[in-house]
Amino acid sequence: MTDIESRIDTSRPHTARIWNYWTGGKDNYPVDREAGDRIRELHPGIGEYAKADRLFLGRAVRYLAQEERIRQFLDIGTGLPSADNTHEVAQRVAPDARVVYVDNDPLVLAHARALLVGTPEGRTEYLDADLRDVDTILAAAAKTLDLSQPVALMLLGVVIFVEDDEESYTIVRRLMDALAPGSHLVLSHTVTHPDMPDVDAAVAFWNEHGTPKLTQRTPVAVARYFDGLELLEPGVVSCSAWRPETPTPDVAMYAGVGRK
């Protein structure tokens, strides 16, 4: 058994593997599918969140590569590889784009090294690090990315794992402070909303049975991550409502893109 394999806990459901299950992937275990089905019973639309978040990623990366001419992406909280990962979308537009993925889940690490392979013109690297390890992430990312040039910082569904509000805002601010003017923040976050009580029930179930635990925040609290940045239209909205090709129902996963 490798060191990575020894770190994979199949006795408890894990968010990355449940997300993978909901999006039709095969990199999950019975415990993940059981928890995923239970959460879906509590909140039947939860599987759509994963799909909506993935589609938002594609639209945001495509916009940044095409319209803003961003050629560097720092994707923290990568999750298990799926269709249209950040490097695939970016390098489809600009083959010379550079992407650094960061995650601390051993199963993600094992798959990322095998599957997250980019174009010959660009570069695709993977870091085994926690979101809280800001200095480690920046130092390692600088070996692949030129931090004196604009970078897109991708934080999709990852800040939810930092329970303390001020710590989470500080982490995002430190990361953005280290990036050059013209850099962008792309962030999505599960929200709590009075119109969606079933979401709260699903999150409560998850926090009782799964790992790692997650924190919901209000849409106003999510918008605070973009303080000091130029928030692009349409602002912080349901990720399904961020420049969709076709109208789709809102989900309790809010997102936005801001320019430094």
Accessible surface in RSA format (square Angstrom, percent):
REM  Atomic radii and reference values for relative SASA: ProtOr
REM  Chains: A
REM  Algorithm: Lee & Richards
REM  Probe-radius: 1.40
REM  Slices: 20
REM RES _ NUM      All-atoms   Total-Side   Main-Chain    Non-polar    All polar
REM                ABS   REL    ABS   REL    ABS   REL    ABS   REL    ABS   REL
RES MET A   1   188.13  97.4 102.40  67.8  85.72 204.1  97.86  83.2  90.27 119.6
RES THR A   2    80.05  56.9  71.97  73.0   8.08  19.3  76.81 103.2   3.24   4.9
RES ASP A   3   104.86  73.5  90.99  90.6  13.88  32.8  41.81  98.4  63.06  62.9
RES ILE A   4    28.23  16.1  28.01  20.9   0.22   0.5  28.01  20.2   0.22   0.6
RES GLU A   5    87.22  50.1  80.54  60.9   6.68  15.9  25.28  48.9  61.93  50.6
RES SER A   6    70.38  59.5  39.42  52.6  30.96  71.3  31.78  67.7  38.60  54.1
RES ARG A   7    97.24  40.8  73.13  37.3  24.11  57.4  44.28  60.5  52.96  32.1
RES ILE A   8    32.96  18.8  14.49  10.8  18.47  44.5  15.88  11.4  17.07  46.3
RES ASP A   9    71.29  49.9  61.10  60.8  10.19  24.1  37.83  89.0  33.46  33.4
RES THR A  10    67.34  47.9  54.12  54.9  13.22  31.5  20.15  27.1  47.19  71.3
RES SER A  11    85.95  72.6  56.96  76.0  28.98  66.8  53.32 113.6  32.62  45.7
RES ARG A  12    98.22  41.2  97.42  49.7   0.80   1.9  38.40  52.5  59.82  36.3
RES PRO A  13    10.23   7.5  10.23   9.3   0.00   0.0  10.23   8.4   0.00   0.0
RES HIS A  14    32.78  17.9  32.78  22.8   0.00   0.0  20.41  21.0  12.37  14.4
RES THR A  15    26.24  18.7  24.42  24.8   1.82   4.3   9.68  13.0  16.55  25.0
RES ALA A  16    14.50  13.3   7.25  11.2   7.25  16.5  13.19  18.6   1.31   3.5
RES ARG A  17     4.59   1.9   4.59   2.3   0.00   0.0   0.17   0.2   4.42   2.7
RES ILE A  18     3.37   1.9   3.37   2.5   0.00   0.0   3.37   2.4   0.00   0.0
RES TRP A  19    73.45  29.5  73.45  35.6   0.00   0.0  60.43  32.2  13.02  21.1
RES ASN A  20    10.06   6.9   5.51   5.3   4.55  11.0   4.58  11.0   5.48   5.3
RES TYR A  21    50.03  23.4  42.69  24.3   7.34  19.1  24.04  18.1  26.00  32.0
RES TRP A  22    19.61   7.9  11.35   5.5   8.26  19.4  11.71   6.2   7.90  12.8
RES THR A  23    46.41  33.0  17.23  17.5  29.18  69.5  14.77  19.8  31.64  47.8
RES GLY A  24    64.25  79.2   0.00   N/A  64.25  79.2  36.46 100.1  27.79  62.3
RES GLY A  25    28.16  34.7   0.00   N/A  28.16  34.7  18.52  50.8   9.64  21.6
RES LYS A  26   192.90  94.1 165.96 101.8  26.95  64.2 112.93 101.6  79.97  85.2
RES ASP A  27    40.32  28.2  34.09  33.9   6.23  14.7   6.56  15.4  33.76  33.7
RES ASN A  28    16.03  11.1   2.61   2.5  13.42  32.3   0.00   0.0  16.03  15.5
RES TYR A  29    69.22  32.3  69.00  39.3   0.22   0.6  46.07  34.6  23.15  28.5
RES PRO A  30    92.03  67.1  87.27  79.6   4.76  17.3  89.34  73.8   2.68  16.7
RES VAL A  31    35.50  23.4  30.83  27.9   4.68  11.3  33.21  28.9   2.29   6.2
RES ASP A  32     0.00   0.0   0.00   0.0   0.00   0.0   0.00   0.0   0.00   0.0
RES ARG A  33    85.99  36.1  85.99  43.8   0.00   0.0  29.15  39.8  56.84  34.4
RES GLU A  34   129.68  74.5 121.16  91.7   8.52  20.3  47.04  91.0  82.64  67.5
RES ALA A  35     7.97   7.3   5.05   7.8   2.91   6.6   7.66  10.8   0.31   0.8
RES GLY A  36     0.00   0.0   0.00   N/A   0.00   0.0   0.00   0.0   0.00   0.0
RES ASP A  37    58.48  41.0  56.40  56.1   2.08   4.9  22.83  53.7  35.64  35.5
RES ARG A  38    99.34  41.7  98.06  50.0   1.28   3.0  27.80  38.0  71.54  43.4
RES ILE A  39     6.96   4.0   6.96   5.2   0.00   0.0   6.96   5.0   0.00   0.0
RES ARG A  40    79.92  33.6  77.83  39.7   2.09   5.0  30.07  41.1  49.85  30.2
RES GLU A  41   120.60  69.2  91.11  68.9  29.48  70.2  45.05  87.1  75.55  61.7
RES LEU A  42    49.09  27.3  34.97  25.0  14.12  35.5  38.59  27.1  10.50  28.3
RES HIS A  43    15.69   8.6  15.69  10.9   0.00   0.0  15.63  16.1   0.05   0.1
RES PRO A  44    98.11  71.5  82.74  75.4  15.37  55.9  82.98  68.5  15.14  94.1
RES GLY A  45    27.02  33.3   0.00   N/A  27.02  33.3  23.63  64.8   3.39   7.6
RES ILE A  46    17.81  10.1  17.81  13.3   0.00   0.0  17.81  12.8   0.00   0.0
RES GLY A  47     5.86   7.2   0.00   N/A   5.86   7.2   5.85  16.1   0.00   0.0
RES GLU A  48    93.00  53.4  91.84  69.5   1.16   2.8  38.04  73.6  54.96  44.9
RES TYR A  49     9.19   4.3   9.19   5.2   0.00   0.0   6.48   4.9   2.71   3.3
RES ALA A  50     0.10   0.1   0.00   0.0   0.10   0.2   0.00   0.0   0.10   0.3
RES LYS A  51    98.35  48.0  95.35  58.5   3.01   7.2  51.41  46.3  46.94  50.0
RES ALA A  52    10.33   9.5   6.44   9.9   3.89   8.8   9.75  13.7   0.58   1.5
RES ASP A  53     9.75   6.8   9.74   9.7   0.01   0.0   0.10   0.2   9.65   9.6
RES ARG A  54    56.23  23.6  50.82  25.9   5.41  12.9  26.19  35.8  30.04  18.2
RES LEU A  55   112.28  62.5 109.01  78.0   3.28   8.2 110.86  77.9   1.42   3.8
RES PHE A  56     0.00   0.0   0.00   0.0   0.00   0.0   0.00   0.0   0.00   0.0
RES LEU A  57    13.12   7.3  13.12   9.4   0.00   0.0  13.12   9.2   0.00   0.0
RES GLY A  58     6.92   8.5   0.00   N/A   6.92   8.5   6.92  19.0   0.00   0.0
RES ARG A  59    21.80   9.2  17.29   8.8   4.50  10.7   9.16  12.5  12.64   7.7
RES ALA A  60     0.08   0.1   0.00   0.0   0.08   0.2   0.08   0.1   0.00   0.0
RES VAL A  61     0.00   0.0   0.00   0.0   0.00   0.0   0.00   0.0   0.00   0.0
RES ARG A  62    80.06  33.6  80.06  40.8   0.00   0.0  31.06  42.4  49.00  29.7
RES TYR A  63    41.25  19.3  36.79  20.9   4.45  11.6  26.10  19.6  15.14  18.7
RES LEU A  64     0.02   0.0   0.02   0.0   0.00   0.0   0.02   0.0   0.00   0.0
RES ALA A  65     0.35   0.3   0.02   0.0   0.32   0.7   0.02   0.0   0.32   0.9
RES GLN A  66    94.78  53.0  73.40  53.6  21.38  50.9  18.88  40.2  75.90  57.6
RES GLU A  67   116.29  66.8  88.53  67.0  27.76  66.1  21.77  42.1  94.52  77.2
RES GLU A  68    46.48  26.7  26.65  20.2  19.84  47.2   3.88   7.5  42.60  34.8
RES ARG A  69   169.23  71.1 154.95  79.0  14.28  34.0  56.06  76.6 113.17  68.6
RES ILE A  70     5.35   3.0   4.26   3.2   1.10   2.6   5.34   3.8   0.02   0.0
RES ARG A  71    59.60  25.0  56.36  28.7   3.24   7.7  36.57  50.0  23.03  14.0
RES GLN A  72    15.57   8.7  15.57  11.4   0.00   0.0  10.94  23.3   4.62   3.5
RES PHE A  73     0.00   0.0   0.00   0.0   0.00   0.0   0.00   0.0   0.00   0.0
RES LEU A  74     0.30   0.2   0.30   0.2   0.00   0.0   0.30   0.2   0.00   0.0
RES ASP A  75     8.25   5.8   8.25   8.2   0.00   0.0   0.00   0.0   8.25   8.2
RES ILE A  76     2.14   1.2   2.08   1.5   0.07   0.2   2.08   1.5   0.07   0.2
RES GLY A  77    21.48  26.5   0.00   N/A  21.48  26.5   7.89  21.7  13.59  30.4
RES THR A  78    18.62  13.2   3.58   3.6  15.04  35.8   3.94   5.3  14.68  22.2
RES GLY A  79    18.74  23.1   0.00   N/A  18.74  23.1  18.62  51.1   0.12   0.3
RES LEU A  80    10.49   5.8   1.46   1.0   9.03  22.7   1.46   1.0   9.03  24.3
RES PRO A  81    13.56   9.9   3.67   3.3   9.88  35.9   4.31   3.6   9.25  57.5
RES SER A  82    42.05  35.5  21.58  28.8  20.47  47.2  20.45  43.5  21.60  30.3
RES ALA A  83    76.35  70.2  62.00  95.7  14.35  32.6  72.00 101.4   4.35  11.5
RES ASP A  84    61.27  42.9  57.97  57.7   3.30   7.8   7.57  17.8  53.70  53.6
RES ASN A  85     9.58   6.6   9.32   9.0   0.26   0.6   1.19   2.9   8.39   8.1
RES THR A  86     1.21   0.9   0.18   0.2   1.03   2.5   0.00   0.0   1.21   1.8
RES HIS A  87     3.43   1.9   3.43   2.4   0.00   0.0   1.49   1.5   1.94   2.3
RES GLU A  88    65.51  37.6  57.62  43.6   7.89  18.8  21.20  41.0  44.32  36.2
RES VAL A  89     1.50   1.0   1.00   0.9   0.49   1.2   1.00   0.9   0.49   1.3
RES ALA A  90     0.00   0.0   0.00   0.0   0.00   0.0   0.00   0.0   0.00   0.0
RES GLN A  91     8.47   4.7   3.93   2.9   4.54  10.8   2.99   6.4   5.48   4.2
RES ARG A  92   150.60  63.2 116.57  59.4  34.03  81.0  74.84 102.3  75.76  45.9
RES VAL A  93    47.57  31.3  19.17  17.4  28.40  68.4  24.79  21.5  22.79  61.8
RES ALA A  94     4.51   4.1   1.98   3.1   2.53   5.8   4.51   6.4   0.00   0.0
RES PRO A  95    61.12  44.5  61.12  55.7   0.00   0.0  61.12  50.5   0.00   0.0
RES ASP A  96    78.83  55.2  70.87  70.5   7.95  18.8  27.92  65.7  50.91  50.8
RES ALA A  97     0.02   0.0   0.02   0.0   0.00   0.0   0.02   0.0   0.00   0.0
RES ARG A  98    92.51  38.8  92.51  47.2   0.00   0.0   9.93  13.6  82.57  50.0
RES VAL A  99     0.00   0.0   0.00   0.0   0.00   0.0   0.00   0.0   0.00   0.0
RES VAL A 100     0.59   0.4   0.59   0.5   0.00   0.0   0.59   0.5   0.00   0.0
RES TYR A 101     1.64   0.8   1.64   0.9   0.00   0.0   1.64   1.2   0.00   0.0
RES VAL A 102     0.03   0.0   0.03   0.0   0.00   0.0   0.03   0.0   0.00   0.0
RES ASP A 103    16.93  11.9  13.54  13.5   3.39   8.0   3.93   9.3  12.99  13.0
RES ASN A 104    71.87  49.6  63.34  61.2   8.53  20.5   9.69  23.3  62.19  60.1
RES ASP A 105    11.67   8.2   8.73   8.7   2.94   7.0   6.36  15.0   5.31   5.3
RES PRO A 106    15.70  11.4  15.70  14.3   0.00   0.0  15.70  13.0   0.00   0.0
RES LEU A 107    12.42   6.9  12.42   8.9   0.00   0.0  12.42   8.7   0.00   0.0
RES VAL A 108     0.11   0.1   0.11   0.1   0.00   0.0   0.11   0.1   0.00   0.0
RES LEU A 109     4.19   2.3   4.19   3.0   0.00   0.0   4.19   2.9   0.00   0.0
RES ALA A 110    40.59  37.3  25.33  39.1  15.26  34.7  29.45  41.5  11.14  29.5
RES HIS A 111    42.40  23.2  39.85  27.7   2.55   6.5  29.09  30.0  13.31  15.5
RES ALA A 112     1.91   1.8   0.00   0.0   1.91   4.3   0.00   0.0   1.91   5.1
RES ARG A 113   156.64  65.8 126.87  64.7  29.78  70.9  53.66  73.3 102.98  62.4
RES ALA A 114    71.15  65.4  43.57  67.2  27.58  62.7  53.30  75.1  17.85  47.3
RES LEU A 115   105.72  58.9  84.83  60.7  20.89  52.5  87.93  61.8  17.79  47.9
RES LEU A 116    10.02   5.6   1.67   1.2   8.35  21.0   1.67   1.2   8.35  22.5
RES VAL A 117   105.09  69.2  85.86  77.7  19.23  46.3  88.15  76.6  16.94  45.9
RES GLY A 118    25.39  31.3   0.00   N/A  25.39  31.3   5.26  14.4  20.14  45.1
RES THR A 119    40.64  28.9  31.42  31.9   9.21  22.0  34.57  46.4   6.07   9.2
RES PRO A 120   136.66  99.6  97.06  88.5  39.61 144.0 111.00  91.6  25.66 159.5
RES GLU A 121   114.29  65.6  81.77  61.9  32.52  77.4  50.86  98.4  63.42  51.8
RES GLY A 122     7.51   9.3   0.00   N/A   7.51   9.3   0.19   0.5   7.32  16.4
RES ARG A 123    93.50  39.3  88.74  45.2   4.76  11.3  36.00  49.2  57.50  34.9
RES THR A 124    26.79  19.1   2.31   2.3  24.48  58.3   2.31   3.1  24.48  37.0
RES GLU A 125    66.47  38.2  62.98  47.6   3.50   8.3  11.64  22.5  54.83  44.8
RES TYR A 126    36.01  16.8  10.70   6.1  25.31  65.9  10.58   7.9  25.43  31.4
RES LEU A 127    30.97  17.2  28.82  20.6   2.15   5.4  30.97  21.7   0.00   0.0
RES ASP A 128    65.83  46.1  34.96  34.8  30.86  73.0  14.07  33.1  51.75  51.6
RES ALA A 129    10.19   9.4   2.67   4.1   7.51  17.1   8.71  12.3   1.47   3.9
RES ASP A 130    36.72  25.7  34.38  34.2   2.33   5.5  17.24  40.6  19.48  19.4
RES LEU A 131    12.07   6.7   7.27   5.2   4.79  12.0   7.27   5.1   4.79  12.9
RES ARG A 132   102.50  43.0  87.29  44.5  15.21  36.2  37.56  51.3  64.94  39.4
RES ASP A 133    64.33  45.1  57.47  57.2   6.86  16.2  11.14  26.2  53.20  53.1
RES VAL A 134     2.02   1.3   0.75   0.7   1.28   3.1   0.75   0.6   1.28   3.5
RES ASP A 135    98.92  69.3  92.13  91.7   6.78  16.0  37.25  87.7  61.67  61.5
RES THR A 136    79.67  56.7  71.70  72.7   7.97  19.0  46.76  62.8  32.90  49.7
RES ILE A 137     0.14   0.1   0.00   0.0   0.14   0.3   0.14   0.1   0.00   0.0
RES LEU A 138    25.15  14.0  24.30  17.4   0.85   2.1  24.57  17.3   0.57   1.5
RES ALA A 139    65.69  60.4  50.47  77.9  15.23  34.6  60.35  85.0   5.34  14.2
RES ALA A 140    23.85  21.9  19.35  29.9   4.51  10.3  20.28  28.6   3.58   9.5
RES ALA A 141     0.13   0.1   0.00   0.0   0.13   0.3   0.13   0.2   0.00   0.0
RES ALA A 142    51.71  47.5  31.52  48.6  20.18  45.9  31.86  44.9  19.85  52.6
RES LYS A 143   169.87  82.9 141.60  86.9  28.27  67.3  94.50  85.1  75.37  80.3
RES THR A 144     8.22   5.8   6.14   6.2   2.08   4.9   1.46   2.0   6.76  10.2
RES LEU A 145     4.36   2.4   0.00   0.0   4.36  10.9   1.29   0.9   3.07   8.3
RES ASP A 146    72.96  51.1  65.02  64.7   7.95  18.8  33.70  79.3  39.26  39.2
RES LEU A 147    37.68  21.0  28.05  20.1   9.63  24.2  28.69  20.2   8.99  24.2
RES SER A 148    80.67  68.2  54.20  72.3  26.47  61.0  52.52 111.8  28.15  39.4
RES GLN A 149    95.15  53.2  95.13  69.5   0.02   0.0  25.76  54.8  69.39  52.6
RES PRO A 150    44.29  32.3  41.06  37.4   3.23  11.7  41.06  33.9   3.23  20.1
RES VAL A 151     0.00   0.0   0.00   0.0   0.00   0.0   0.00   0.0   0.00   0.0
RES ALA A 152     0.00   0.0   0.00   0.0   0.00   0.0   0.00   0.0   0.00   0.0
RES LEU A 153     0.02   0.0   0.02   0.0   0.00   0.0   0.02   0.0   0.00   0.0
RES MET A 154     0.20   0.1   0.20   0.1   0.00   0.0   0.20   0.2   0.00   0.0
RES LEU A 155     0.00   0.0   0.00   0.0   0.00   0.0   0.00   0.0   0.00   0.0
RES LEU A 156    20.67  11.5  11.75   8.4   8.92  22.4  11.75   8.2   8.92  24.0
RES GLY A 157    17.25  21.3   0.00   N/A  17.25  21.3   6.87  18.9  10.37  23.2
RES VAL A 158    15.24  10.0  15.11  13.7   0.14   0.3  15.12  13.1   0.13   0.3
RES VAL A 159     0.56   0.4   0.56   0.5   0.00   0.0   0.56   0.5   0.00   0.0
RES ILE A 160     9.77   5.6   9.77   7.3   0.00   0.0   9.77   7.0   0.00   0.0
RES PHE A 161    46.74  23.4  35.41  21.9  11.32  29.5  36.08  21.9  10.66  30.5
RES VAL A 162     1.13   0.7   1.13   1.0   0.00   0.0   1.13   1.0   0.00   0.0
RES GLU A 163   139.23  79.9 130.97  99.1   8.27  19.7  44.66  86.4  94.57  77.2
RES ASP A 164    77.95  54.6  71.02  70.7   6.93  16.4  27.68  65.1  50.27  50.1
RES ASP A 165    68.31  47.8  64.43  64.1   3.88   9.2  13.25  31.2  55.06  54.9
RES GLU A 166    95.30  54.7  94.59  71.6   0.71   1.7  60.37 116.8  34.93  28.5
RES GLU A 167    69.86  40.1  63.03  47.7   6.83  16.3  32.69  63.2  37.17  30.3
RES SER A 168     0.33   0.3   0.00   0.0   0.33   0.8   0.20   0.4   0.14   0.2
RES TYR A 169    11.70   5.5   9.07   5.2   2.63   6.8   6.12   4.6   5.58   6.9
RES THR A 170    51.68  36.8  51.68  52.4   0.00   0.0  37.58  50.5  14.10  21.3
RES ILE A 171     8.54   4.9   8.54   6.4   0.00   0.0   8.54   6.1   0.00   0.0
RES VAL A 172     3.04   2.0   3.04   2.7   0.00   0.0   3.04   2.6   0.00   0.0
RES ARG A 173   126.98  53.3 121.61  62.0   5.37  12.8  56.31  77.0  70.67  42.8
RES ARG A 174    98.46  41.3  92.98  47.4   5.48  13.1  35.28  48.2  63.18  38.3
RES LEU A 175     0.35   0.2   0.33   0.2   0.01   0.0   0.33   0.2   0.01   0.0
RES MET A 176     9.89   5.1   9.81   6.5   0.07   0.2   9.89   8.4   0.00   0.0
RES ASP A 177    99.45  69.7  76.37  76.0  23.08  54.6  25.31  59.6  74.14  73.9
RES ALA A 178    42.04  38.7  16.40  25.3  25.65  58.3  28.38  40.0  13.67  36.2
RES LEU A 179     4.40   2.5   0.25   0.2   4.16  10.4   1.08   0.8   3.32   8.9
RES ALA A 180    11.23  10.3   5.76   8.9   5.47  12.4  11.12  15.7   0.11   0.3
RES PRO A 181   107.45  78.3  98.09  89.4   9.36  34.0  98.50  81.3   8.95  55.6
RES GLY A 182    24.60  30.3   0.00   N/A  24.60  30.3  20.62  56.6   3.98   8.9
RES SER A 183     0.00   0.0   0.00   0.0   0.00   0.0   0.00   0.0   0.00   0.0
RES HIS A 184     1.58   0.9   1.58   1.1   0.00   0.0   1.58   1.6   0.00   0.0
RES LEU A 185     0.00   0.0   0.00   0.0   0.00   0.0   0.00   0.0   0.00   0.0
RES VAL A 186     0.00   0.0   0.00   0.0   0.00   0.0   0.00   0.0   0.00   0.0
RES LEU A 187     0.00   0.0   0.00   0.0   0.00   0.0   0.00   0.0   0.00   0.0
RES SER A 188     0.00   0.0   0.00   0.0   0.00   0.0   0.00   0.0   0.00   0.0
RES HIS A 189     0.00   0.0   0.00   0.0   0.00   0.0   0.00   0.0   0.00   0.0
RES THR A 190    13.09   9.3  13.09  13.3   0.00   0.0   5.91   7.9   7.18  10.9
RES VAL A 191     0.20   0.1   0.00   0.0   0.20   0.5   0.00   0.0   0.20   0.6
RES THR A 192    41.69  29.7  39.49  40.0   2.20   5.2  24.92  33.5  16.77  25.4
RES HIS A 193    45.58  24.9  43.09  30.0   2.49   6.4  18.54  19.1  27.04  31.5
RES PRO A 194   125.25  91.3  91.99  83.9  33.27 120.9 105.68  87.3  19.57 121.6
RES ASP A 195   114.41  80.1  85.75  85.4  28.65  67.8  27.04  63.6  87.36  87.1
RES MET A 196    39.57  20.5  38.28  25.3   1.29   3.1  39.20  33.3   0.37   0.5
RES PRO A 197    91.69  66.8  84.71  77.2   6.99  25.4  86.82  71.7   4.87  30.3
RES ASP A 198    51.34  36.0  46.16  45.9   5.18  12.2  25.48  60.0  25.86  25.8
RES VAL A 199     1.25   0.8   1.25   1.1   0.00   0.0   1.25   1.1   0.00   0.0
RES ASP A 200    55.24  38.7  50.96  50.7   4.28  10.1  26.45  62.3  28.79  28.7
RES ALA A 201    45.22  41.6  33.82  52.2  11.40  25.9  41.85  58.9   3.37   8.9
RES ALA A 202     3.13   2.9   2.32   3.6   0.82   1.9   2.64   3.7   0.49   1.3
RES VAL A 203    17.88  11.8  16.28  14.7   1.60   3.8  17.84  15.5   0.04   0.1
RES ALA A 204    61.92  56.9  49.58  76.5  12.35  28.1  56.73  79.9   5.19  13.8
RES PHE A 205    37.76  18.9  33.24  20.6   4.52  11.8  36.96  22.4   0.80   2.3
RES TRP A 206    10.28   4.1  10.28   5.0   0.00   0.0  10.28   5.5   0.00   0.0
RES ASN A 207    38.01  26.2  34.84  33.7   3.17   7.6  14.59  35.1  23.43  22.6
RES GLU A 208   127.65  73.3  99.58  75.3  28.06  66.8  39.16  75.7  88.49  72.2
RES HIS A 209    80.17  43.8  71.24  49.5   8.93  22.8  46.68  48.1  33.49  39.0
RES GLY A 210     0.52   0.6   0.00   N/A   0.52   0.6   0.00   0.0   0.52   1.2
RES THR A 211    41.24  29.3  41.08  41.6   0.16   0.4  15.64  21.0  25.60  38.7
RES PRO A 212    49.07  35.8  45.79  41.7   3.28  11.9  49.07  40.5   0.00   0.0
RES LYS A 213   116.98  57.1 105.07  64.5  11.91  28.4  96.26  86.6  20.73  22.1
RES LEU A 214    26.26  14.6  19.55  14.0   6.72  16.9  20.31  14.3   5.95  16.0
RES THR A 215    31.42  22.3  27.43  27.8   3.99   9.5  24.15  32.4   7.26  11.0
RES GLN A 216    37.05  20.7  19.13  14.0  17.92  42.7   5.27  11.2  31.79  24.1
RES ARG A 217     9.48   4.0   4.80   2.4   4.68  11.2   9.48  13.0   0.00   0.0
RES THR A 218    63.16  44.9  62.70  63.6   0.47   1.1  55.94  75.1   7.22  10.9
RES PRO A 219    35.27  25.7  33.15  30.2   2.12   7.7  33.58  27.7   1.69  10.5
RES VAL A 220   125.82  82.8 120.35 109.0   5.48  13.2 123.53 107.3   2.30   6.2
RES ALA A 221    24.19  22.2  19.83  30.6   4.36   9.9  24.19  34.1   0.00   0.0
RES VAL A 222     0.00   0.0   0.00   0.0   0.00   0.0   0.00   0.0   0.00   0.0
RES ALA A 223    36.24  33.3  31.53  48.7   4.71  10.7  31.76  44.7   4.48  11.9
RES ARG A 224    97.23  40.8  89.65  45.7   7.58  18.1  31.88  43.6  65.35  39.6
RES TYR A 225    11.09   5.2   0.02   0.0  11.07  28.8   2.89   2.2   8.19  10.1
RES PHE A 226     6.88   3.4   2.87   1.8   4.01  10.4   3.48   2.1   3.40   9.7
RES ASP A 227   103.42  72.4  79.09  78.7  24.33  57.5  35.89  84.5  67.53  67.4
RES GLY A 228    87.41 107.8   0.00   N/A  87.41 107.8  44.18 121.2  43.23  96.8
RES LEU A 229    31.64  17.6  11.49   8.2  20.15  50.7  13.86   9.7  17.78  47.9
RES GLU A 230   101.62  58.3  90.25  68.3  11.37  27.1  45.35  87.7  56.27  45.9
RES LEU A 231    70.31  39.2  46.82  33.5  23.49  59.1  46.82  32.9  23.49  63.2
RES LEU A 232    12.21   6.8   9.31   6.7   2.90   7.3  12.08   8.5   0.12   0.3
RES GLU A 233   133.11  76.4 129.87  98.3   3.23   7.7  61.43 118.8  71.68  58.5
RES PRO A 234    54.83  40.0  37.30  34.0  17.53  63.7  38.25  31.6  16.59 103.1
RES GLY A 235    12.87  15.9   0.00   N/A  12.87  15.9  12.55  34.4   0.32   0.7
RES VAL A 236    26.28  17.3   4.97   4.5  21.30  51.3   4.97   4.3  21.30  57.8
RES VAL A 237    34.41  22.6  32.86  29.7   1.56   3.8  34.41  29.9   0.00   0.0
RES SER A 238     2.89   2.4   0.71   0.9   2.18   5.0   0.71   1.5   2.18   3.0
RES CYS A 239     0.00   0.0   0.00   0.0   0.00   0.0   0.00   0.0   0.00   0.0
RES SER A 240     6.54   5.5   3.75   5.0   2.79   6.4   5.99  12.7   0.55   0.8
RES ALA A 241    37.02  34.0  26.25  40.5  10.76  24.5  28.78  40.5   8.24  21.8
RES TRP A 242     0.39   0.2   0.39   0.2   0.00   0.0   0.39   0.2   0.00   0.0
RES ARG A 243    91.90  38.6  72.18  36.8  19.71  46.9  49.30  67.4  42.60  25.8
RES PRO A 244    48.87  35.6  29.02  26.5  19.85  72.2  29.04  24.0  19.83 123.2
RES GLU A 245   130.72  75.0  94.72  71.7  35.99  85.7  71.04 137.4  59.67  48.7
RES THR A 246    90.45  64.3  87.82  89.0   2.63   6.3  65.90  88.5  24.55  37.1
RES PRO A 247   131.02  95.5 107.47  98.0  23.55  85.6 111.30  91.9  19.72 122.6
RES THR A 248    68.25  48.5  50.08  50.8  18.17  43.3  51.36  69.0  16.88  25.5
RES PRO A 249   116.66  85.0 102.41  93.4  14.25  51.8 114.06  94.2   2.60  16.1
RES ASP A 250    87.59  61.4  65.25  64.9  22.34  52.8  15.37  36.2  72.22  72.0
RES VAL A 251    10.17   6.7   9.10   8.2   1.07   2.6  10.17   8.8   0.00   0.0
RES ALA A 252     0.10   0.1   0.10   0.2   0.00   0.0   0.10   0.1   0.00   0.0
RES MET A 253     3.10   1.6   3.10   2.1   0.00   0.0   3.10   2.6   0.00   0.0
RES TYR A 254    31.83  14.9  31.83  18.1   0.00   0.0   9.31   7.0  22.52  27.8
RES ALA A 255     0.00   0.0   0.00   0.0   0.00   0.0   0.00   0.0   0.00   0.0
RES GLY A 256     0.00   0.0   0.00   N/A   0.00   0.0   0.00   0.0   0.00   0.0
RES VAL A 257     0.00   0.0   0.00   0.0   0.00   0.0   0.00   0.0   0.00   0.0
RES GLY A 258     0.00   0.0   0.00   N/A   0.00   0.0   0.00   0.0   0.00   0.0
RES ARG A 259    57.90  24.3  55.75  28.4   2.15   5.1  26.39  36.1  31.51  19.1
RES LYS A 260    77.33  37.7  48.54  29.8  28.80  68.6  62.31  56.1  15.02  16.0
END  Absolute sums over single chains surface
CHAIN  1 A    11439.3       9195.2       2244.1       6332.7       5106.6
END  Absolute sums over all chains
TOTAL         11439.3       9195.2       2244.1       6332.7       5106.6
